[in-house]
């Protein structure tokens, strides 16, 4: 099989193209990382530690969106009851 691949002409360009493509993508990613805004890096760094981060509703599945709405309604109802008791 290897000898067959070595005998086919024009295949020697693909390994070189793969290497060039790899380094181009790798270099671009390094450029993006090193030029990224420091505030954005801090915000991203803190995401795993936050309990109350906001989720974009557009990104949720319909089931998850429904659950979130139910949770919001339940928390709003308890907040309203708490305010009524304090008055």
PDB file with one MODEL, atoms N, CA, C and O in Angstrom:
MODEL        1
ATOM      1  N   UNK A   1       0.829  -1.195   0.000  1.00  0.00           N
ATOM      2  CA  UNK A   1       0.000   0.000   0.000  1.00  0.00           C
ATOM      3  C   UNK A   1       0.876   1.263   0.000  1.00  0.00           C
ATOM      4  O   UNK A   1       0.608   2.227  -0.717  1.00  0.00           O
ATOM      5  N   UNK A   2       1.936   1.226   0.832  1.00  0.00           N
ATOM      6  CA  UNK A   2       2.800   2.406   0.914  1.00  0.00           C
ATOM      7  C   UNK A   2       3.495   2.668  -0.423  1.00  0.00           C
ATOM      8  O   UNK A   2       3.597   3.811  -0.869  1.00  0.00           O
ATOM      9  N   UNK A   3       3.968   1.600  -1.051  1.00  0.00           N
ATOM     10  CA  UNK A   3       4.661   1.768  -2.326  1.00  0.00           C
ATOM     11  C   UNK A   3       3.699   2.312  -3.381  1.00  0.00           C
ATOM     12  O   UNK A   3       4.099   3.113  -4.226  1.00  0.00           O
ATOM     13  N   UNK A   4       2.453   1.891  -3.340  1.00  0.00           N
ATOM     14  CA  UNK A   4       1.465   2.411  -4.275  1.00  0.00           C
ATOM     15  C   UNK A   4       1.288   3.918  -4.082  1.00  0.00           C
ATOM     16  O   UNK A   4       1.217   4.667  -5.057  1.00  0.00           O
ATOM     17  N   UNK A   5       1.217   4.360  -2.827  1.00  0.00           N
ATOM     18  CA  UNK A   5       1.057   5.782  -2.563  1.00  0.00           C
ATOM     19  C   UNK A   5       2.295   6.578  -2.962  1.00  0.00           C
ATOM     20  O   UNK A   5       2.187   7.723  -3.401  1.00  0.00           O
ATOM     21  N   UNK A   6       3.475   5.969  -2.807  1.00  0.00           N
ATOM     22  CA  UNK A   6       4.702   6.654  -3.203  1.00  0.00           C
ATOM     23  C   UNK A   6       4.815   6.774  -4.721  1.00  0.00           C
ATOM     24  O   UNK A   6       5.439   7.705  -5.230  1.00  0.00           O
ATOM     25  N   UNK A   7       4.219   5.841  -5.431  1.00  0.00           N
ATOM     26  CA  UNK A   7       4.301   5.856  -6.889  1.00  0.00           C
ATOM     27  C   UNK A   7       3.320   6.840  -7.519  1.00  0.00           C
ATOM     28  O   UNK A   7       3.516   7.254  -8.662  1.00  0.00           O
ATOM     29  N   UNK A   8       2.277   7.218  -6.801  1.00  0.00           N
ATOM     30  CA  UNK A   8       1.293   8.146  -7.364  1.00  0.00           C
ATOM     31  C   UNK A   8       1.911   9.539  -7.382  1.00  0.00           C
ATOM     32  O   UNK A   8       2.421  10.018  -6.369  1.00  0.00           O
ATOM     33  N   UNK A   9       1.859  10.171  -8.527  1.00  0.00           N
ATOM     34  CA  UNK A   9       2.459  11.499  -8.641  1.00  0.00           C
ATOM     35  C   UNK A   9       1.490  12.563  -8.130  1.00  0.00           C
ATOM     36  O   UNK A   9       0.273  12.434  -8.262  1.00  0.00           O
ATOM     37  N   UNK A  10       2.050  13.601  -7.553  1.00  0.00           N
ATOM     38  CA  UNK A  10       1.244  14.718  -7.093  1.00  0.00           C
ATOM     39  C   UNK A  10       0.777  14.608  -5.652  1.00  0.00           C
ATOM     40  O   UNK A  10       0.158  15.544  -5.145  1.00  0.00           O
ATOM     41  N   UNK A  11       1.045  13.508  -4.977  1.00  0.00           N
ATOM     42  CA  UNK A  11       0.623  13.364  -3.591  1.00  0.00           C
ATOM     43  C   UNK A  11       1.599  13.995  -2.616  1.00  0.00           C
ATOM     44  O   UNK A  11       1.258  14.182  -1.448  1.00  0.00           O
ATOM     45  N   UNK A  12       2.771  14.321  -3.047  1.00  0.00           N
ATOM     46  CA  UNK A  12       3.770  14.860  -2.131  1.00  0.00           C
ATOM     47  C   UNK A  12       3.417  16.274  -1.648  1.00  0.00           C
ATOM     48  O   UNK A  12       4.005  16.757  -0.680  1.00  0.00           O
ATOM     49  N   UNK A  13       2.476  16.930  -2.305  1.00  0.00           N
ATOM     50  CA  UNK A  13       2.110  18.296  -1.918  1.00  0.00           C
ATOM     51  C   UNK A  13       1.193  18.283  -0.690  1.00  0.00           C
ATOM     52  O   UNK A  13       1.210  19.248   0.074  1.00  0.00           O
ATOM     53  N   UNK A  14       0.404  17.245  -0.470  1.00  0.00           N
ATOM     54  CA  UNK A  14      -0.572  17.228   0.617  1.00  0.00           C
ATOM     55  C   UNK A  14       0.036  17.287   2.020  1.00  0.00           C
ATOM     56  O   UNK A  14      -0.481  18.018   2.865  1.00  0.00           O
ATOM     57  N   UNK A  15       1.107  16.551   2.299  1.00  0.00           N
ATOM     58  CA  UNK A  15       1.703  16.710   3.637  1.00  0.00           C
ATOM     59  C   UNK A  15       2.214  18.128   3.887  1.00  0.00           C
ATOM     60  O   UNK A  15       2.088  18.642   4.999  1.00  0.00           O
ATOM     61  N   UNK A  16       2.783  18.758   2.875  1.00  0.00           N
ATOM     62  CA  UNK A  16       3.272  20.121   3.033  1.00  0.00           C
ATOM     63  C   UNK A  16       2.102  21.085   3.226  1.00  0.00           C
ATOM     64  O   UNK A  16       2.192  21.984   4.062  1.00  0.00           O
ATOM     65  N   UNK A  17       1.026  20.930   2.491  1.00  0.00           N
ATOM     66  CA  UNK A  17      -0.153  21.778   2.665  1.00  0.00           C
ATOM     67  C   UNK A  17      -0.760  21.594   4.054  1.00  0.00           C
ATOM     68  O   UNK A  17      -1.196  22.563   4.675  1.00  0.00           O
ATOM     69  N   UNK A  18      -0.788  20.367   4.539  1.00  0.00           N
ATOM     70  CA  UNK A  18      -1.318  20.106   5.881  1.00  0.00           C
ATOM     71  C   UNK A  18      -0.482  20.809   6.938  1.00  0.00           C
ATOM     72  O   UNK A  18      -1.024  21.395   7.876  1.00  0.00           O
ATOM     73  N   UNK A  19       0.823  20.753   6.791  1.00  0.00           N
ATOM     74  CA  UNK A  19       1.710  21.405   7.750  1.00  0.00           C
ATOM     75  C   UNK A  19       1.541  22.928   7.713  1.00  0.00           C
ATOM     76  O   UNK A  19       1.478  23.575   8.759  1.00  0.00           O
ATOM     77  N   UNK A  20       1.470  23.480   6.536  1.00  0.00           N
ATOM     78  CA  UNK A  20       1.290  24.925   6.399  1.00  0.00           C
ATOM     79  C   UNK A  20      -0.059  25.344   6.974  1.00  0.00           C
ATOM     80  O   UNK A  20      -0.139  26.352   7.676  1.00  0.00           O
ATOM     81  N   UNK A  21      -1.109  24.597   6.692  1.00  0.00           N
ATOM     82  CA  UNK A  21      -2.436  24.913   7.217  1.00  0.00           C
ATOM     83  C   UNK A  21      -2.453  24.834   8.737  1.00  0.00           C
ATOM     84  O   UNK A  21      -3.028  25.698   9.398  1.00  0.00           O
ATOM     85  N   UNK A  22      -1.826  23.802   9.294  1.00  0.00           N
ATOM     86  CA  UNK A  22      -1.761  23.666  10.747  1.00  0.00           C
ATOM     87  C   UNK A  22      -1.088  24.880  11.382  1.00  0.00           C
ATOM     88  O   UNK A  22      -1.626  25.453  12.330  1.00  0.00           O
ATOM     89  N   UNK A  23       0.066  25.275  10.881  1.00  0.00           N
ATOM     90  CA  UNK A  23       0.777  26.402  11.469  1.00  0.00           C
ATOM     91  C   UNK A  23       0.053  27.726  11.230  1.00  0.00           C
ATOM     92  O   UNK A  23       0.135  28.629  12.062  1.00  0.00           O
ATOM     93  N   UNK A  24      -0.646  27.852  10.118  1.00  0.00           N
ATOM     94  CA  UNK A  24      -1.419  29.065   9.877  1.00  0.00           C
ATOM     95  C   UNK A  24      -2.545  29.199  10.903  1.00  0.00           C
ATOM     96  O   UNK A  24      -2.743  30.275  11.468  1.00  0.00           O
ATOM     97  N   UNK A  25      -3.277  28.123  11.145  1.00  0.00           N
ATOM     98  CA  UNK A  25      -4.372  28.156  12.118  1.00  0.00           C
ATOM     99  C   UNK A  25      -3.810  28.355  13.524  1.00  0.00           C
ATOM    100  O   UNK A  25      -4.344  29.150  14.297  1.00  0.00           O
ATOM    101  N   UNK A  26      -2.756  27.653  13.855  1.00  0.00           N
ATOM    102  CA  UNK A  26      -2.133  27.778  15.170  1.00  0.00           C
ATOM    103  C   UNK A  26      -1.632  29.206  15.399  1.00  0.00           C
ATOM    104  O   UNK A  26      -1.836  29.774  16.472  1.00  0.00           O
ATOM    105  N   UNK A  27      -0.983  29.774  14.401  1.00  0.00           N
ATOM    106  CA  UNK A  27      -0.488  31.141  14.513  1.00  0.00           C
ATOM    107  C   UNK A  27      -1.625  32.147  14.651  1.00  0.00           C
ATOM    108  O   UNK A  27      -1.516  33.101  15.420  1.00  0.00           O
ATOM    109  N   UNK A  28      -2.711  31.945  13.917  1.00  0.00           N
ATOM    110  CA  UNK A  28      -3.865  32.833  14.017  1.00  0.00           C
ATOM    111  C   UNK A  28      -4.483  32.767  15.408  1.00  0.00           C
ATOM    112  O   UNK A  28      -4.858  33.797  15.968  1.00  0.00           O
ATOM    113  N   UNK A  29      -4.592  31.574  15.966  1.00  0.00           N
ATOM    114  CA  UNK A  29      -5.146  31.431  17.314  1.00  0.00           C
ATOM    115  C   UNK A  29      -4.238  32.106  18.348  1.00  0.00           C
ATOM    116  O   UNK A  29      -4.737  32.756  19.267  1.00  0.00           O
ATOM    117  N   UNK A  30      -2.942  31.966  18.217  1.00  0.00           N
ATOM    118  CA  UNK A  30      -2.021  32.652  19.118  1.00  0.00           C
ATOM    119  C   UNK A  30      -2.179  34.166  19.011  1.00  0.00           C
ATOM    120  O   UNK A  30      -2.171  34.872  20.019  1.00  0.00           O
ATOM    121  N   UNK A  31      -2.322  34.653  17.793  1.00  0.00           N
ATOM    122  CA  UNK A  31      -2.527  36.080  17.585  1.00  0.00           C
ATOM    123  C   UNK A  31      -3.799  36.548  18.288  1.00  0.00           C
ATOM    124  O   UNK A  31      -3.790  37.580  18.959  1.00  0.00           O
ATOM    125  N   UNK A  32      -4.898  35.795  18.140  1.00  0.00           N
ATOM    126  CA  UNK A  32      -6.154  36.171  18.789  1.00  0.00           C
ATOM    127  C   UNK A  32      -6.024  36.175  20.307  1.00  0.00           C
ATOM    128  O   UNK A  32      -6.541  37.072  20.973  1.00  0.00           O
ATOM    129  N   UNK A  33      -5.347  35.191  20.847  1.00  0.00           N
ATOM    130  CA  UNK A  33      -5.201  35.099  22.304  1.00  0.00           C
ATOM    131  C   UNK A  33      -4.370  36.254  22.839  1.00  0.00           C
ATOM    132  O   UNK A  33      -4.734  36.858  23.848  1.00  0.00           O
ATOM    133  N   UNK A  34      -3.272  36.567  22.187  1.00  0.00           N
ATOM    134  CA  UNK A  34      -2.383  37.606  22.709  1.00  0.00           C
ATOM    135  C   UNK A  34      -2.889  39.019  22.458  1.00  0.00           C
ATOM    136  O   UNK A  34      -2.426  39.960  23.102  1.00  0.00           O
ATOM    137  N   UNK A  35      -3.838  39.186  21.526  1.00  0.00           N
ATOM    138  CA  UNK A  35      -4.391  40.510  21.288  1.00  0.00           C
ATOM    139  C   UNK A  35      -5.758  40.699  21.942  1.00  0.00           C
ATOM    140  O   UNK A  35      -6.374  41.754  21.791  1.00  0.00           O
ATOM    141  N   UNK A  36      -6.234  39.690  22.664  1.00  0.00           N
ATOM    142  CA  UNK A  36      -7.540  39.772  23.300  1.00  0.00           C
ATOM    143  C   UNK A  36      -7.523  40.789  24.439  1.00  0.00           C
ATOM    144  O   UNK A  36      -6.522  40.943  25.139  1.00  0.00           O
ATOM    145  N   UNK A  37      -8.652  41.479  24.608  1.00  0.00           N
ATOM    146  CA  UNK A  37      -8.809  42.483  25.654  1.00  0.00           C
ATOM    147  C   UNK A  37      -8.664  41.824  27.030  1.00  0.00           C
ATOM    148  O   UNK A  37      -9.242  40.766  27.279  1.00  0.00           O
ATOM    149  N   UNK A  38      -7.902  42.443  27.907  1.00  0.00           N
ATOM    150  CA  UNK A  38      -7.631  41.871  29.235  1.00  0.00           C
ATOM    151  C   UNK A  38      -8.903  41.769  30.077  1.00  0.00           C
ATOM    152  O   UNK A  38      -9.043  40.844  30.877  1.00  0.00           O
ATOM    153  N   UNK A  39      -9.830  42.715  29.902  1.00  0.00           N
ATOM    154  CA  UNK A  39     -11.087  42.642  30.654  1.00  0.00           C
ATOM    155  C   UNK A  39     -11.902  41.424  30.226  1.00  0.00           C
ATOM    156  O   UNK A  39     -12.533  40.766  31.053  1.00  0.00           O
ATOM    157  N   UNK A  40     -11.881  41.134  28.943  1.00  0.00           N
ATOM    158  CA  UNK A  40     -12.608  39.965  28.441  1.00  0.00           C
ATOM    159  C   UNK A  40     -11.989  38.679  28.988  1.00  0.00           C
ATOM    160  O   UNK A  40     -12.706  37.736  29.321  1.00  0.00           O
ATOM    161  N   UNK A  41     -10.670  38.641  29.079  1.00  0.00           N
ATOM    162  CA  UNK A  41      -9.988  37.467  29.631  1.00  0.00           C
ATOM    163  C   UNK A  41     -10.385  37.268  31.089  1.00  0.00           C
ATOM    164  O   UNK A  41     -10.635  36.140  31.515  1.00  0.00           O
ATOM    165  N   UNK A  42     -10.446  38.355  31.857  1.00  0.00           N
ATOM    166  CA  UNK A  42     -10.858  38.256  33.265  1.00  0.00           C
ATOM    167  C   UNK A  42     -12.290  37.749  33.387  1.00  0.00           C
ATOM    168  O   UNK A  42     -12.591  36.914  34.241  1.00  0.00           O
ATOM    169  N   UNK A  43     -13.178  38.263  32.520  1.00  0.00           N
ATOM    170  CA  UNK A  43     -14.579  37.837  32.567  1.00  0.00           C
ATOM    171  C   UNK A  43     -14.703  36.353  32.230  1.00  0.00           C
ATOM    172  O   UNK A  43     -15.440  35.622  32.891  1.00  0.00           O
ATOM    173  N   UNK A  44     -13.984  35.914  31.203  1.00  0.00           N
ATOM    174  CA  UNK A  44     -14.023  34.508  30.809  1.00  0.00           C
ATOM    175  C   UNK A  44     -13.418  33.633  31.899  1.00  0.00           C
ATOM    176  O   UNK A  44     -13.903  32.534  32.165  1.00  0.00           O
ATOM    177  N   UNK A  45     -12.361  34.124  32.523  1.00  0.00           N
ATOM    178  CA  UNK A  45     -11.692  33.362  33.572  1.00  0.00           C
ATOM    179  C   UNK A  45     -12.603  33.129  34.770  1.00  0.00           C
ATOM    180  O   UNK A  45     -12.508  32.090  35.423  1.00  0.00           O
ATOM    181  N   UNK A  46     -13.484  34.081  35.069  1.00  0.00           N
ATOM    182  CA  UNK A  46     -14.368  33.982  36.226  1.00  0.00           C
ATOM    183  C   UNK A  46     -15.655  33.206  35.958  1.00  0.00           C
ATOM    184  O   UNK A  46     -16.378  32.887  36.901  1.00  0.00           O
ATOM    185  N   UNK A  47     -15.958  32.898  34.710  1.00  0.00           N
ATOM    186  CA  UNK A  47     -17.212  32.224  34.385  1.00  0.00           C
ATOM    187  C   UNK A  47     -17.428  30.908  35.130  1.00  0.00           C
ATOM    188  O   UNK A  47     -18.536  30.689  35.619  1.00  0.00           O
ATOM    189  N   UNK A  48     -16.443  30.024  35.246  1.00  0.00           N
ATOM    190  CA  UNK A  48     -16.700  28.763  35.952  1.00  0.00           C
ATOM    191  C   UNK A  48     -16.978  28.957  37.445  1.00  0.00           C
ATOM    192  O   UNK A  48     -17.550  28.072  38.081  1.00  0.00           O
ATOM    193  N   UNK A  49     -16.589  30.083  38.003  1.00  0.00           N
ATOM    194  CA  UNK A  49     -16.749  30.310  39.436  1.00  0.00           C
ATOM    195  C   UNK A  49     -18.051  31.013  39.783  1.00  0.00           C
ATOM    196  O   UNK A  49     -18.420  31.080  40.956  1.00  0.00           O
ATOM    197  N   UNK A  50     -18.752  31.536  38.790  1.00  0.00           N
ATOM    198  CA  UNK A  50     -19.972  32.296  39.053  1.00  0.00           C
ATOM    199  C   UNK A  50     -21.178  31.366  39.123  1.00  0.00           C
ATOM    200  O   UNK A  50     -21.298  30.419  38.346  1.00  0.00           O
ATOM    201  N   UNK A  51     -22.073  31.658  40.076  1.00  0.00           N
ATOM    202  CA  UNK A  51     -23.301  30.887  40.196  1.00  0.00           C
ATOM    203  C   UNK A  51     -24.462  31.571  39.503  1.00  0.00           C
ATOM    204  O   UNK A  51     -25.406  30.904  39.078  1.00  0.00           O
ATOM    205  N   UNK A  52     -24.413  32.875  39.381  1.00  0.00           N
ATOM    206  CA  UNK A  52     -25.558  33.626  38.890  1.00  0.00           C
ATOM    207  C   UNK A  52     -25.296  34.311  37.547  1.00  0.00           C
ATOM    208  O   UNK A  52     -25.693  35.459  37.349  1.00  0.00           O
ATOM    209  N   UNK A  53     -24.637  33.620  36.635  1.00  0.00           N
ATOM    210  CA  UNK A  53     -24.398  34.218  35.339  1.00  0.00           C
ATOM    211  C   UNK A  53     -25.674  34.141  34.493  1.00  0.00           C
ATOM    212  O   UNK A  53     -26.488  33.233  34.662  1.00  0.00           O
ATOM    213  N   UNK A  54     -25.830  35.089  33.600  1.00  0.00           N
ATOM    214  CA  UNK A  54     -27.002  35.160  32.741  1.00  0.00           C
ATOM    215  C   UNK A  54     -26.776  34.292  31.506  1.00  0.00           C
ATOM    216  O   UNK A  54     -25.705  34.325  30.901  1.00  0.00           O
ATOM    217  N   UNK A  55     -27.788  33.522  31.142  1.00  0.00           N
ATOM    218  CA  UNK A  55     -27.727  32.691  29.952  1.00  0.00           C
ATOM    219  C   UNK A  55     -28.603  33.335  28.892  1.00  0.00           C
ATOM    220  O   UNK A  55     -29.731  33.740  29.174  1.00  0.00           O
ATOM    221  N   UNK A  56     -28.095  33.429  27.694  1.00  0.00           N
ATOM    222  CA  UNK A  56     -28.862  33.995  26.597  1.00  0.00           C
ATOM    223  C   UNK A  56     -30.006  33.047  26.250  1.00  0.00           C
ATOM    224  O   UNK A  56     -29.758  31.906  25.860  1.00  0.00           O
ATOM    225  N   UNK A  57     -31.239  33.491  26.382  1.00  0.00           N
ATOM    226  CA  UNK A  57     -32.377  32.603  26.102  1.00  0.00           C
ATOM    227  C   UNK A  57     -32.400  32.087  24.672  1.00  0.00           C
ATOM    228  O   UNK A  57     -32.977  31.031  24.412  1.00  0.00           O
ATOM    229  N   UNK A  58     -31.795  32.797  23.751  1.00  0.00           N
ATOM    230  CA  UNK A  58     -31.765  32.355  22.361  1.00  0.00           C
ATOM    231  C   UNK A  58     -30.960  31.066  22.198  1.00  0.00           C
ATOM    232  O   UNK A  58     -31.179  30.308  21.253  1.00  0.00           O
ATOM    233  N   UNK A  59     -30.025  30.819  23.125  1.00  0.00           N
ATOM    234  CA  UNK A  59     -29.161  29.659  23.016  1.00  0.00           C
ATOM    235  C   UNK A  59     -29.752  28.412  23.658  1.00  0.00           C
ATOM    236  O   UNK A  59     -29.212  27.318  23.491  1.00  0.00           O
ATOM    237  N   UNK A  60     -30.844  28.559  24.383  1.00  0.00           N
ATOM    238  CA  UNK A  60     -31.434  27.436  25.093  1.00  0.00           C
ATOM    239  C   UNK A  60     -32.331  26.613  24.179  1.00  0.00           C
ATOM    240  O   UNK A  60     -32.891  27.126  23.211  1.00  0.00           O
ATOM    241  N   UNK A  61     -32.459  25.332  24.500  1.00  0.00           N
ATOM    242  CA  UNK A  61     -33.424  24.491  23.803  1.00  0.00           C
ATOM    243  C   UNK A  61     -34.813  24.883  24.280  1.00  0.00           C
ATOM    244  O   UNK A  61     -34.936  25.505  25.335  1.00  0.00           O
ATOM    245  N   UNK A  62     -35.855  24.543  23.547  1.00  0.00           N
ATOM    246  CA  UNK A  62     -37.208  24.911  23.989  1.00  0.00           C
ATOM    247  C   UNK A  62     -37.554  24.375  25.376  1.00  0.00           C
ATOM    248  O   UNK A  62     -38.231  25.052  26.150  1.00  0.00           O
ATOM    249  N   UNK A  63     -37.091  23.158  25.697  1.00  0.00           N
ATOM    250  CA  UNK A  63     -37.369  22.598  27.017  1.00  0.00           C
ATOM    251  C   UNK A  63     -36.649  23.380  28.109  1.00  0.00           C
ATOM    252  O   UNK A  63     -37.227  23.674  29.155  1.00  0.00           O
ATOM    253  N   UNK A  64     -35.394  23.712  27.863  1.00  0.00           N
ATOM    254  CA  UNK A  64     -34.617  24.467  28.849  1.00  0.00           C
ATOM    255  C   UNK A  64     -35.175  25.874  29.004  1.00  0.00           C
ATOM    256  O   UNK A  64     -35.183  26.420  30.108  1.00  0.00           O
ATOM    257  N   UNK A  65     -35.645  26.471  27.900  1.00  0.00           N
ATOM    258  CA  UNK A  65     -36.229  27.808  27.963  1.00  0.00           C
ATOM    259  C   UNK A  65     -37.497  27.787  28.825  1.00  0.00           C
ATOM    260  O   UNK A  65     -37.731  28.698  29.619  1.00  0.00           O
ATOM    261  N   UNK A  66     -38.316  26.729  28.657  1.00  0.00           N
ATOM    262  CA  UNK A  66     -39.549  26.595  29.446  1.00  0.00           C
ATOM    263  C   UNK A  66     -39.215  26.435  30.930  1.00  0.00           C
ATOM    264  O   UNK A  66     -39.860  27.049  31.781  1.00  0.00           O
ATOM    265  N   UNK A  67     -38.204  25.608  31.245  1.00  0.00           N
ATOM    266  CA  UNK A  67     -37.785  25.432  32.642  1.00  0.00           C
ATOM    267  C   UNK A  67     -37.292  26.743  33.238  1.00  0.00           C
ATOM    268  O   UNK A  67     -37.606  27.060  34.385  1.00  0.00           O
ATOM    269  N   UNK A  68     -36.527  27.503  32.470  1.00  0.00           N
ATOM    270  CA  UNK A  68     -36.012  28.774  32.974  1.00  0.00           C
ATOM    271  C   UNK A  68     -37.152  29.750  33.247  1.00  0.00           C
ATOM    272  O   UNK A  68     -37.139  30.459  34.253  1.00  0.00           O
ATOM    273  N   UNK A  69     -38.139  29.787  32.350  1.00  0.00           N
ATOM    274  CA  UNK A  69     -39.285  30.663  32.569  1.00  0.00           C
ATOM    275  C   UNK A  69     -40.060  30.262  33.823  1.00  0.00           C
ATOM    276  O   UNK A  69     -40.508  31.121  34.583  1.00  0.00           O
ATOM    277  N   UNK A  70     -40.217  28.950  34.036  1.00  0.00           N
ATOM    278  CA  UNK A  70     -40.913  28.482  35.230  1.00  0.00           C
ATOM    279  C   UNK A  70     -40.140  28.857  36.490  1.00  0.00           C
ATOM    280  O   UNK A  70     -40.736  29.272  37.484  1.00  0.00           O
ATOM    281  N   UNK A  71     -38.814  28.711  36.453  1.00  0.00           N
ATOM    282  CA  UNK A  71     -37.988  29.084  37.606  1.00  0.00           C
ATOM    283  C   UNK A  71     -38.077  30.585  37.872  1.00  0.00           C
ATOM    284  O   UNK A  71     -38.161  31.014  39.023  1.00  0.00           O
ATOM    285  N   UNK A  72     -38.059  31.384  36.797  1.00  0.00           N
ATOM    286  CA  UNK A  72     -38.162  32.830  36.963  1.00  0.00           C
ATOM    287  C   UNK A  72     -39.521  33.213  37.554  1.00  0.00           C
ATOM    288  O   UNK A  72     -39.601  34.077  38.427  1.00  0.00           O
ATOM    289  N   UNK A  73     -40.587  32.568  37.076  1.00  0.00           N
ATOM    290  CA  UNK A  73     -41.919  32.847  37.608  1.00  0.00           C
ATOM    291  C   UNK A  73     -42.008  32.468  39.079  1.00  0.00           C
ATOM    292  O   UNK A  73     -42.593  33.198  39.880  1.00  0.00           O
ATOM    293  N   UNK A  74     -41.424  31.322  39.435  1.00  0.00           N
ATOM    294  CA  UNK A  74     -41.452  30.875  40.826  1.00  0.00           C
ATOM    295  C   UNK A  74     -40.655  31.826  41.715  1.00  0.00           C
ATOM    296  O   UNK A  74     -41.091  32.147  42.821  1.00  0.00           O
ATOM    297  N   UNK A  75     -39.512  32.272  41.254  1.00  0.00           N
ATOM    298  CA  UNK A  75     -38.704  33.181  42.077  1.00  0.00           C
ATOM    299  C   UNK A  75     -39.375  34.548  42.174  1.00  0.00           C
ATOM    300  O   UNK A  75     -39.292  35.198  43.215  1.00  0.00           O
ATOM    301  N   UNK A  76     -40.033  34.991  41.115  1.00  0.00           N
ATOM    302  CA  UNK A  76     -40.752  36.264  41.174  1.00  0.00           C
ATOM    303  C   UNK A  76     -41.938  36.181  42.133  1.00  0.00           C
ATOM    304  O   UNK A  76     -42.248  37.147  42.830  1.00  0.00           O
ATOM    305  N   UNK A  77     -42.597  35.023  42.164  1.00  0.00           N
ATOM    306  CA  UNK A  77     -43.735  34.850  43.066  1.00  0.00           C
ATOM    307  C   UNK A  77     -43.272  34.879  44.519  1.00  0.00           C
ATOM    308  O   UNK A  77     -43.935  35.485  45.361  1.00  0.00           O
ATOM    309  N   UNK A  78     -42.147  34.235  44.830  1.00  0.00           N
ATOM    310  CA  UNK A  78     -41.649  34.244  46.206  1.00  0.00           C
ATOM    311  C   UNK A  78     -41.145  35.621  46.590  1.00  0.00           C
ATOM    312  O   UNK A  78     -41.268  36.024  47.747  1.00  0.00           O
ATOM    313  N   UNK A  79     -40.575  36.356  45.629  1.00  0.00           N
ATOM    314  CA  UNK A  79     -40.131  37.724  45.903  1.00  0.00           C
ATOM    315  C   UNK A  79     -41.321  38.616  46.205  1.00  0.00           C
ATOM    316  O   UNK A  79     -41.255  39.458  47.101  1.00  0.00           O
ATOM    317  N   UNK A  80     -42.419  38.438  45.458  1.00  0.00           N
ATOM    318  CA  UNK A  80     -43.618  39.250  45.699  1.00  0.00           C
ATOM    319  C   UNK A  80     -44.210  38.941  47.064  1.00  0.00           C
ATOM    320  O   UNK A  80     -44.654  39.846  47.770  1.00  0.00           O
ATOM    321  N   UNK A  81     -44.218  37.658  47.441  1.00  0.00           N
ATOM    322  CA  UNK A  81     -44.748  37.269  48.756  1.00  0.00           C
ATOM    323  C   UNK A  81     -43.885  37.842  49.883  1.00  0.00           C
ATOM    324  O   UNK A  81     -44.403  38.286  50.907  1.00  0.00           O
ATOM    325  N   UNK A  82     -42.569  37.827  49.685  1.00  0.00           N
ATOM    326  CA  UNK A  82     -41.654  38.360  50.703  1.00  0.00           C
ATOM    327  C   UNK A  82     -41.869  39.873  50.877  1.00  0.00           C
ATOM    328  O   UNK A  82     -41.842  40.376  52.000  1.00  0.00           O
ATOM    329  N   UNK A  83     -42.080  40.589  49.778  1.00  0.00           N
ATOM    330  CA  UNK A  83     -42.312  42.035  49.853  1.00  0.00           C
ATOM    331  C   UNK A  83     -43.633  42.327  50.560  1.00  0.00           C
ATOM    332  O   UNK A  83     -43.738  43.290  51.320  1.00  0.00           O
ATOM    333  N   UNK A  84     -44.640  41.490  50.304  1.00  0.00           N
ATOM    334  CA  UNK A  84     -45.939  41.681  50.943  1.00  0.00           C
ATOM    335  C   UNK A  84     -45.874  41.452  52.437  1.00  0.00           C
ATOM    336  O   UNK A  84     -46.570  42.127  53.195  1.00  0.00           O
ATOM    337  N   UNK A  85     -45.056  40.517  52.872  1.00  0.00           N
ATOM    338  CA  UNK A  85     -44.910  40.225  54.306  1.00  0.00           C
ATOM    339  C   UNK A  85     -44.157  41.333  55.025  1.00  0.00           C
ATOM    340  O   UNK A  85     -44.429  41.609  56.194  1.00  0.00           O
ATOM    341  N   UNK A  86     -43.204  41.979  54.334  1.00  0.00           N
ATOM    342  CA  UNK A  86     -42.401  43.021  54.949  1.00  0.00           C
ATOM    343  C   UNK A  86     -43.217  44.309  55.146  1.00  0.00           C
ATOM    344  O   UNK A  86     -42.920  45.087  56.052  1.00  0.00           O
ATOM    345  N   UNK A  87     -44.219  44.540  54.326  1.00  0.00           N
ATOM    346  CA  UNK A  87     -45.003  45.776  54.394  1.00  0.00           C
ATOM    347  C   UNK A  87     -45.936  45.795  55.561  1.00  0.00           C
ATOM    348  O   UNK A  87     -46.664  46.769  55.754  1.00  0.00           O
TER     349      UNK A  87
ENDMDL
END
